Each structure stands twice: as structure tokens, then as C-alpha cells.
């Protein structure tokens, strides 16, 4: 991903998620597929996770059930900081408690995550997709493509 793409994606992610609260989850077809919903002053955003993820917190484990419990403890908690990986689009959401949700951004053959601002899925003004091979697709209102 180019520096320009990284800067644009980081700006969009901050717009979508900084100071928003984690408000809900839908469970997908597999153990790593989840759809997370966020809200801030009437604005809704979402992240669809299709690959490995985990919550870093005190006494954190990598058992799926315990990780889901950790994630559910973050319900209604606000996001303090958003970070996008430099080389690959790994996504980190840091919550006010200090807990960190890490979403893997690299997979050889499949998309790892998508994020947008229209519910249930899609992008009204913004859609980001962590593509195979660590690429990132950014669709923003006003793009020529």
C-alpha cells in the first residue's frame, strides 16, 4: 500500500471509529467471522472480520470462547485510538480501558476485514477492504472509480 493510500485509509478509519462505541455483534458462519457495530452521536459504522483477531487485555488468552467474552466486555466502551499497520493492513482498535482489538490484515487468498459507514454492509461514503496479499482497497465518496 502506498503512503497516500495509508494516509487516506488512516484518516477514514479515524473518522469512522475514534470516539465511537462498540454497540453490537453478529456472528458469522465460522469461528473468525463476526460483524461488529459501532455508534457515535447517531453515526453508525461497522467492521466485518473474516480472519484471525484477538483482544489484548489483562490475562488474555487465545481461546475463542474467552476471546468473545473479552470482546463482549468492551460493549458500549469507546474507542480511544485507531491504528493501521504500515506494511499490511492490520487493524488495531484501542479502547478507553486500554484493551486492544487486533484484526489481522494479511491472508494469502482471502479478504481479512472490511469496514464502512452504512448498515448493514456496504459503504455510504466510505468502504475499506483488506484484500488478499496484504493489499488495501479504499473507496471514498468522490473517488473517480
Phi and psi in degrees as GROMACS dihedral restraints (atoms count N, CA, C in turn):
[ dihedral_restraints ]
;  ai    aj    ak    al  type     phi  dphi    fc
    3     4     5     6     1   -75.9    20    10
    4     5     6     7     1   164.7    20    10
    6     7     8     9     1   -60.5    20    10
    7     8     9    10     1   -40.6    20    10
    9    10    11    12     1   -63.4    20    10
   10    11    12    13     1   -45.3    20    10
   12    13    14    15     1   -61.6    20    10
   13    14    15    16     1   -42.3    20    10
   15    16    17    18     1   -62.2    20    10
   16    17    18    19     1   -45.5    20    10
   18    19    20    21     1   -64.7    20    10
   19    20    21    22     1   -43.1    20    10
   21    22    23    24     1   -64.1    20    10
   22    23    24    25     1   -46.0    20    10
   24    25    26    27     1   -63.9    20    10
   25    26    27    28     1   -41.9    20    10
   27    28    29    30     1   -61.7    20    10
   28    29    30    31     1   -43.0    20    10
   30    31    32    33     1   -61.4    20    10
   31    32    33    34     1   -44.2    20    10
   33    34    35    36     1   -64.5    20    10
   34    35    36    37     1   -45.2    20    10
   36    37    38    39     1   -60.8    20    10
   37    38    39    40     1   -41.6    20    10
   39    40    41    42     1   -62.3    20    10
   40    41    42    43     1   -42.9    20    10
   42    43    44    45     1   -61.3    20    10
   43    44    45    46     1   -43.4    20    10
   45    46    47    48     1   -73.4    20    10
   46    47    48    49     1   -36.3    20    10
   48    49    50    51     1  -119.1    20    10
   49    50    51    52     1   -28.0    20    10
   51    52    53    54     1   -62.0    20    10
   52    53    54    55     1   130.1    20    10
   54    55    56    57     1    71.7    20    10
   55    56    57    58     1     4.8    20    10
   57    58    59    60     1   -86.3    20    10
   58    59    60    61     1   159.5    20    10
   60    61    62    63     1  -107.6    20    10
   61    62    63    64     1   142.6    20    10
   63    64    65    66     1   -75.2    20    10
   64    65    66    67     1   118.0    20    10
   66    67    68    69     1  -117.7    20    10
   67    68    69    70     1   -11.1    20    10
   69    70    71    72     1  -174.9    20    10
   70    71    72    73     1   168.6    20    10
   72    73    74    75     1  -147.4    20    10
   73    74    75    76     1   140.2    20    10
   75    76    77    78     1  -115.1    20    10
   76    77    78    79     1   140.8    20    10
   78    79    80    81     1   -94.5    20    10
   79    80    81    82     1   134.6    20    10
   81    82    83    84     1   -90.2    20    10
   82    83    84    85     1  -165.7    20    10
   84    85    86    87     1   -77.8    20    10
   85    86    87    88     1   -21.0    20    10
   87    88    89    90     1  -125.1    20    10
   88    89    90    91     1   174.6    20    10
   90    91    92    93     1   -66.1    20    10
   91    92    93    94     1   -23.0    20    10
   93    94    95    96     1  -106.1    20    10
   94    95    96    97     1     7.0    20    10
   96    97    98    99     1  -103.6    20    10
   97    98    99   100     1   112.7    20    10
   99   100   101   102     1  -142.6    20    10
  100   101   102   103     1   150.0    20    10
  102   103   104   105     1  -116.6    20    10
  103   104   105   106     1   115.3    20    10
  105   106   107   108     1  -102.8    20    10
  106   107   108   109     1   138.9    20    10
  108   109   110   111     1  -113.5    20    10
  109   110   111   112     1   142.9    20    10
  111   112   113   114     1  -133.0    20    10
  112   113   114   115     1   154.1    20    10
  114   115   116   117     1  -144.6    20    10
  115   116   117   118     1   143.6    20    10
  117   118   119   120     1  -149.1    20    10
  118   119   120   121     1   113.9    20    10
  120   121   122   123     1    46.9    20    10
  121   122   123   124     1    48.3    20    10
  123   124   125   126     1    84.1    20    10
  124   125   126   127     1    -8.8    20    10
  126   127   128   129     1   -91.2    20    10
  127   128   129   130     1   130.0    20    10
  129   130   131   132     1  -108.5    20    10
  130   131   132   133     1   144.7    20    10
  132   133   134   135     1  -142.8    20    10
  133   134   135   136     1   168.4    20    10
  135   136   137   138     1  -150.9    20    10
  136   137   138   139     1   159.7    20    10
  138   139   140   141     1  -134.2    20    10
  139   140   141   142     1   126.6    20    10
  141   142   143   144     1  -101.0    20    10
  142   143   144   145     1   119.0    20    10
  144   145   146   147     1  -102.2    20    10
  145   146   147   148     1   125.8    20    10
  147   148   149   150     1  -123.0    20    10
  148   149   150   151     1    12.6    20    10
  150   151   152   153     1  -144.8    20    10
  151   152   153   154     1  -168.4    20    10
  153   154   155   156     1   -59.8    20    10
  154   155   156   157     1   142.7    20    10
  156   157   158   159     1  -152.2    20    10
  157   158   159   160     1   161.7    20    10
  159   160   161   162     1  -162.7    20    10
  160   161   162   163     1   157.9    20    10
  162   163   164   165     1  -103.8    20    10
  163   164   165   166     1   123.5    20    10
  165   166   167   168     1   -91.0    20    10
  166   167   168   169     1   120.0    20    10
  168   169   170   171     1  -150.6    20    10
  169   170   171   172     1   175.3    20    10
  171   172   173   174     1   -60.5    20    10
  172   173   174   175     1   137.5    20    10
  174   175   176   177     1    54.9    20    10
  175   176   177   178     1    42.3    20    10
  177   178   179   180     1   -79.3    20    10
  178   179   180   181     1   141.0    20    10
  180   181   182   183     1  -123.3    20    10
  181   182   183   184     1   175.4    20    10
  183   184   185   186     1  -110.5    20    10
  184   185   186   187     1    15.1    20    10
  186   187   188   189     1   -70.5    20    10
  187   188   189   190     1   132.6    20    10
  189   190   191   192     1   -56.6    20    10
  190   191   192   193     1   -46.3    20    10
  192   193   194   195     1   -61.3    20    10
  193   194   195   196     1   -44.4    20    10
  195   196   197   198     1   -68.3    20    10
  196   197   198   199     1   -35.1    20    10
  198   199   200   201     1   -65.9    20    10
  199   200   201   202     1   -40.0    20    10
  201   202   203   204     1   -64.7    20    10
  202   203   204   205     1   -37.8    20    10
  204   205   206   207     1   -62.2    20    10
  205   206   207   208     1   -44.0    20    10
  207   208   209   210     1   -59.3    20    10
  208   209   210   211     1   -43.8    20    10
  210   211   212   213     1   -63.3    20    10
  211   212   213   214     1   -43.5    20    10
  213   214   215   216     1   -65.2    20    10
  214   215   216   217     1   -28.9    20    10
  216   217   218   219     1   -65.6    20    10
  217   218   219   220     1   -19.9    20    10
  219   220   221   222     1   -84.5    20    10
  220   221   222   223     1    -3.3    20    10
  222   223   224   225     1   -56.6    20    10
  223   224   225   226     1   132.5    20    10
  225   226   227   228     1    72.4    20    10
  226   227   228   229     1     0.8    20    10
  228   229   230   231     1   -82.7    20    10
  229   230   231   232     1   144.1    20    10
  231   232   233   234     1   -87.4    20    10
  232   233   234   235     1   148.2    20    10
  234   235   236   237     1   -82.6    20    10
  235   236   237   238     1   129.3    20    10
  237   238   239   240     1   -92.8    20    10
  238   239   240   241     1   -37.5    20    10
  240   241   242   243     1  -151.6    20    10
  241   242   243   244     1   145.4    20    10
  243   244   245   246     1  -122.3    20    10
  244   245   246   247     1   136.2    20    10
  246   247   248   249     1  -135.6    20    10
  247   248   249   250     1   135.4    20    10
  249   250   251   252     1  -109.6    20    10
  250   251   252   253     1   132.0    20    10
  252   253   254   255     1   -57.3    20    10
  253   254   255   256     1   152.8    20    10
  255   256   257   258     1   -79.1    20    10
  256   257   258   259     1   -48.9    20    10
  258   259   260   261     1   -84.9    20    10
  259   260   261   262     1   -44.0    20    10
  261   262   263   264     1  -125.3    20    10
  262   263   264   265     1   155.2    20    10
  264   265   266   267     1   -79.7    20    10
  265   266   267   268     1    52.9    20    10
  267   268   269   270     1   -66.9    20    10
  268   269   270   271     1   139.2    20    10
  270   271   272   273     1  -116.5    20    10
  271   272   273   274     1   131.2    20    10
  273   274   275   276     1  -123.7    20    10
  274   275   276   277     1   127.4    20    10
  276   277   278   279     1  -115.5    20    10
  277   278   279   280     1   116.0    20    10
  279   280   281   282     1   -98.8    20    10
  280   281   282   283     1   127.8    20    10
  282   283   284   285     1   -94.9    20    10
  283   284   285   286     1   164.4    20    10
  285   286   287   288     1   -57.4    20    10
  286   287   288   289     1   -29.1    20    10
  288   289   290   291     1   -74.3    20    10
  289   290   291   292     1   -11.9    20    10
  291   292   293   294     1    98.0    20    10
  292   293   294   295     1   -10.4    20    10
  294   295   296   297     1   -65.1    20    10
  295   296   297   298     1   146.4    20    10
  297   298   299   300     1  -126.3    20    10
  298   299   300   301     1   123.0    20    10
  300   301   302   303     1   -94.7    20    10
  301   302   303   304     1   117.7    20    10
  303   304   305   306     1  -105.1    20    10
  304   305   306   307     1   128.9    20    10
  306   307   308   309     1  -120.7    20    10
  307   308   309   310     1   118.9    20    10
  309   310   311   312     1   -59.8    20    10
  310   311   312   313     1   139.2    20    10
  312   313   314   315     1  -116.3    20    10
  313   314   315   316     1    10.9    20    10
  315   316   317   318     1  -130.7    20    10
  316   317   318   319     1   127.3    20    10
  318   319   320   321     1  -150.3    20    10
  319   320   321   322     1   141.1    20    10
  321   322   323   324     1   -61.8    20    10
  322   323   324   325     1   -44.5    20    10
  324   325   326   327     1  -120.6    20    10
  325   326   327   328     1    -8.4    20    10
  327   328   329   330     1  -132.2    20    10
  328   329   330   331     1   160.6    20    10
  330   331   332   333     1   -71.4    20    10
  331   332   333   334     1   142.8    20    10
  333   334   335   336     1   -94.5    20    10
  334   335   336   337     1   -41.4    20    10
  336   337   338   339     1  -157.4    20    10
  337   338   339   340     1   160.1    20    10
  339   340   341   342     1  -134.6    20    10
  340   341   342   343     1   151.7    20    10
  342   343   344   345     1  -142.3    20    10
  343   344   345   346     1   144.3    20    10
  345   346   347   348     1  -160.7    20    10
  346   347   348   349     1  -173.8    20    10
  348   349   350   351     1  -122.7    20    10
  349   350   351   352     1    13.1    20    10
  351   352   353   354     1  -123.5    20    10
  352   353   354   355     1   138.5    20    10
  354   355   356   357     1  -105.7    20    10
  355   356   357   358     1   140.6    20    10
  357   358   359   360     1   -83.2    20    10
  358   359   360   361     1   -39.9    20    10
  360   361   362   363     1  -140.8    20    10
  361   362   363   364     1   155.7    20    10
  363   364   365   366     1   119.0    20    10
  364   365   366   367     1  -177.2    20    10
  366   367   368   369     1  -131.6    20    10
  367   368   369   370     1   126.0    20    10
  369   370   371   372     1   -76.7    20    10
  370   371   372   373     1   -61.2    20    10
  372   373   374   375     1  -110.4    20    10
  373   374   375   376     1   -23.0    20    10
  375   376   377   378     1  -138.7    20    10
  376   377   378   379     1   139.3    20    10
  378   379   380   381     1  -148.2    20    10
  379   380   381   382     1   125.5    20    10
  381   382   383   384     1  -120.0    20    10
  382   383   384   385     1   140.4    20    10
  384   385   386   387     1  -134.5    20    10
  385   386   387   388     1   121.8    20    10
  387   388   389   390     1   -81.1    20    10
  388   389   390   391     1   102.2    20    10
  390   391   392   393     1   -82.2    20    10
  391   392   393   394     1   167.7    20    10
  393   394   395   396     1   -57.1    20    10
  394   395   396   397     1   154.2    20    10
  396   397   398   399     1    68.5    20    10
  397   398   399   400     1    17.6    20    10
  399   400   401   402     1    79.4    20    10
  400   401   402   403     1    14.9    20    10
  402   403   404   405     1   -84.6    20    10
  403   404   405   406     1   160.4    20    10
  405   406   407   408     1  -128.9    20    10
  406   407   408   409     1   125.5    20    10
  408   409   410   411     1  -100.8    20    10
  409   410   411   412     1   131.8    20    10
  411   412   413   414     1  -122.4    20    10
  412   413   414   415     1   120.9    20    10
  414   415   416   417     1  -117.7    20    10
  415   416   417   418     1   118.3    20    10
  417   418   419   420     1  -128.5    20    10
  418   419   420   421     1   144.1    20    10
  420   421   422   423     1   -51.4    20    10
  421   422   423   424     1   127.5    20    10
  423   424   425   426     1   102.3    20    10
  424   425   426   427     1    -7.9    20    10
  426   427   428   429     1   -64.7    20    10
  427   428   429   430     1   147.0    20    10
  429   430   431   432     1   -78.0    20    10
  430   431   432   433     1   -16.6    20    10
